[in-house]
Amino acid sequence: MASWYGAKFHGRKTASGERYNMHAMTAAHKTLPIGTKVKVTNLRNSKQVVVRINDRGPFHSGRIIDLSKKAATKLGMIGSGHARVHIKAID
């Protein structure tokens, strides 16, 4: 399950040291190395995005990745706030 975070966190420092930009294609993951690129597929509509891990989280049971607002928008999951996804680290 994926979730997303937006305006409340915009401009705050991430685990990587950079500022969170809700308009960038980034995400938070608990264990993948910072800088890893990940392909995320929304299992409901098959939409895909590639994001770069720049933060840690999510800290909610059952969630595996927290996406930026831009990534969540492209995946079509803004309204629901979460979506079942498949993630795969890529080169």
Secondary structure, 3 states (H helix, E strand, C coil): CEEEECHHHCCCECCCCCECCCCCCEEECCCCCCCCEEEEEECCCCCEEEEEEEECCCCCCCCCEEEEHHHHHHHCCCCCCEECEEEEEEC
